[in-house]
Amino acid sequence: MVEYGLDDIVEMKKEHPCYKSKQWRIIRMGADIKIKCLGCGAAVMFDRSDFEKKLKKVIKRASEESND
C-alpha cells in the first residue's frame, strides 16, 4: 500500500481528459478522498478504497515542499 497525505501530489493510473494530466493534489482526506487535477483544476471525489485502486504513486509529499 502506498502512503499518502493531505496536499501530496499523486499520479493516477488513468489520464484526466483535460490536458492528459495524470497529476493530482489531494485536497481532502477522510472516509472519502478529494483530489484536484493539476492540469485543469477539476475536483473529483472517491471513496478511499476506489482511490487506492486507482492510485499509481506519490510524486511529491507535502512535507517535502514545506522543508524546501
N, C-alpha and C positions, 0 to 999 in steps of 0.2 A: 504494500500500500504506500502511496506517495504522501508525504507530509506537506500540508499547505495551510495557509493562514490568511487573515484579512489583509487586503491590499497587495497580495502576491500577484505577480504576472505569470499566467499559466498558458500552456499550449494545449489545445483540444485536438482530438483525433481528426475531426472534420473541419473544413474551412467554413467561415461565415460567408454568405454570398455577396456581401457588400463590396469589399476590395480583396476578397480571397484571403482575409486575415485569419490566422489561427491563434492569435494572441489576445488574451482577455485578462482583465483585472478583477479580482474578487472584491466585491463591494459590500456584501452582506453574508454573514455566516450564522447558522442556527440549524434547525431541522432542514431548512431549505438553504440553498446557496444561490446568491445572485451574482452574476458576472456581467461585465461591461466590455463590449468589443472595442479594441484599441484602434480599429480601422474606421468605424462609423459612429461609435458611441451608443449603439443599441444595447439595451439591457435585457438579459434573459435569466429566468429563474428555474432551477432544477431542484428536485429533492436530492438529498445527499447521496443516496445510492446511485441514482442516474448520473449525477455529476462525476462520481468516482469511476463509473464505467466509461465515460466519455473523455476523462482527463488523460492526457498523454504524459506531460511532465511539467514541473515548475521551472520557469525560465529565470525568474528573479524574485527573491524573497523581499518582503517589505523591510525586514530587519537589516538586510544588506544595504538598502537605499539610505536608511537613517544613519548608518555608520560611515557613509562616504563623506 
